[in-house]
Structures are given as structure tokens and as C-alpha cells.
Amino acid sequence: RRAKYRLVHVVRTHRGADDKAFRCAYQQEDDTGRKGVFLSKDLMAIAGETLKTNFTALGPLVLPVSEQILFFMTLLVKKLFNGKVNVKPYVPDSKLAFEHFCIHAG
């Protein structure tokens, strides 16, 4: 039997050097000595930043050339005019590159 999906690229981001990221999810004992998992209130913000970092690293590998050109042209205009021209940052259409993506829970 064949797999339903094919893994093409993998990106891993290690955020353990950031103390908030390191402490956002870890195993600890409660007052009665039972082991459990502690999830901090910063977990969603840190996960969002990590996902953004992963997509930034993965973009050049998977985005079509047309999307990359649009992104870099916007970046170039912004750099050339030193922010004097109000240019919205171009957000590439990820649907052109991804059918599915999987976030590992571990």
C-alpha cells in the first residue's frame, strides 16, 4: 500500500535558547507529586512565531518563481525608497506551494 502524501521538504526550528519558548511547555510535578504538562500563556504566541520562521525558511524552496519575484520586488521598492513610499508587504500565496502541511505535536 502506498502513502497518501509524499514528504518533500522538512524544516525544523529550535527556539530553546529563548527562555520564554523553553518554558512554554514542559513536564513537571504538581503539589501532590503527580506528573503533568505545564502550558504557559505564551504558548500560542511562540508557536505562531515559530511557524512564521518555518514558512520564511521554506518559502524559497517551494514557492513558484512568480511569487518569489513579487515578494522580492516589494522588498526592493521598500529598500530603495527607505520607507518613504507606503508599500504593503507582499504576502505570498501559500496555496500555490502547499497542498497540506503538518505540525508535529512533539
Secondary structure, 3 states (H helix, E strand, C coil): CCCCCCCCCCCCCCCCCCHHHHCCEEEEECCCCCEEEEECCCHHHHHHHHHHHHHHHHHHHHCCHHHHHHHHHHHHHHHHCCCCCCCCCCCCCHHHCCCCCCCCCC
